Amino acid sequence: MHPTVENFQKRTTEFLDAVALFPDRLRDIAPEGEWSAAFIVHHVSDAELHFAARYLHILSTDNPTMIYFDEERYPETIKYEKRTLTKSLASIAGIRSMVQEVLTNMDENALTRITTAEDGAVFTFAQLLEKADEHMVAHTEQLKELRTRLQ
């Protein structure tokens, strides 16, 4: 089994633990030019939704076009400041649980399925999983570092 598939649940737990250890009173505080813990959670929720759609698309369609999303626009256009942390956390837990089930039940050869980005770059399913894994790890570390600085 691919290491990213093996680590999928571990990464989910690490992220949710990092959020759980973040004091409620500090979740909406953002240092100058940075995101608050709440914004990080909303961002991960949105990204996980996009990643899951890509996974399902690549598994069910031959060489689909990979849809790009501009995550830099999300905080303003999707109004992160008005979103509820508990709903974004529920989204992350639900999406990752569903994806975990898909990954557990898929054939290993599915990891070689491909998708083509709008710029012509080709990615395998395994590469998409690795990119998403790196994303989750980076934001888990971001939460831990932010908590340390704010306490």
N, C-alpha and C positions, 0 to 999 in steps of 0.2 A: 504494500500500500504506500502511496506517495506520502512523504512526511507532512505536507501541508494538510492533507486529509486527516492524518493521525493527530495533528495538533489542533484541529479545528475547535473542538469542545474546550480544550485547554485555553485557547486564546479568548473564547467567549467568557469563560470563568474569570480569567485574569482581568479582563476589561470591567466586567460587572463588579468584581471585588474592588477594583480601584475606585469605581464610582461610589460603592457602598462605604468605603473608608473616608470619603470626602465629606467633611462636616456640612450639614444642611445650611448653616449660616454663611458658608463661604462659596456655595455653588453658583451664585450669580455675580461674583466679584471677578473682574478681569483687569489684570495689569494693563497699563497703557499699551495699545497696539496688539493686544493678545485677546484670545477668546476665554470666556469663563468656562467652568466645568460644564455648566448647562449647555452652552453653545457647542462644546466638544461632543457631548452626548447627542444633541440634535444632529450634528454633522455626521456622526457615525451611524445614526439611525438612517439618515437619508442615503448615505453611501452603501450601507448594507442592503437597502432596498434596490438600489441600482445594480449592485454586484449580483444579488439573487436573480434579478431579471436577466442579466447577462448569462448566468449559469444555466437557467432554464432554456433560454434562447439557444445557446450553443449545444445543449444536449438534445434539443428537439428539432433543430433546423440545420441543414447542411450549409456550413460556412456563412452564417448570418453576418450582416453588417453590425459591428459593435457600436452602440449608441454612446456618444460622448455626453458627459454632463459637466457643466461649469460650476464646480463646487464653491468657487469664490463669490458667486452671486447669491447663493442660497441664504446666508444670514439675513440679508436685506429683503430679497424678493419673497422669501417664504416666512419672513417675520419671526426669526428665532426668539426675539425678545417676548413674543406672545405665546410661545409654545410651552407645553407642559412636560416637565422632565419625566414624570412617571409614564406618560404615553410614549415618549421616545424610548425609554428603557424597555417598556413592554414590547415595542416594535423590534428592538434589537434582539431581545430574548426569543420572540416568536419567529422572526425571520431566520435567525441562526439555528434554531431548533429544527425548523423545516428543512433548511439547507443541509444540516447534519444528517437528517434522515435520507435525503436524496443522495448525499455522498456515500453514506453507508450502504445503500442499496444499488449503486451504479456499478457497472462493469469497469474494471481498471482501464480498459482500452479507451474509455470515454475521455480520459485525460489527454488524449492526443487529438481530440476533435478541435477544429479551428474556427476562428472568427476573424473577420477583416475589419480593421478600423477605417473610418472615413478617409484617412490619409493613405490607405493602402497597406499599412503595417498589418502583419498577420500574427496572431497570438493563439497558442494552444490553451485548452481549458486549464491545464496544469499551470501555465504562466499566469492566467487570470487569478487562480487560487493563490499563487505565491504573491502577486501584487496586493491582493486583498488582505492576505496574512500580514504583510509588511505594514499595510495601512492600520490594521487593528493594533499591532505591536506599537507602532509609533504613537498612536493616540492614547494607548494605555500608559506609556511612558510620559506623555505630555500631561496626563492627569496626575500622575504621581509627582512629577516635578512641580506642577502648579500647586498642589496641596502642600508640598514642603515649603514653598516660598510664601504661601499665604498664612501658614500657621505661626 
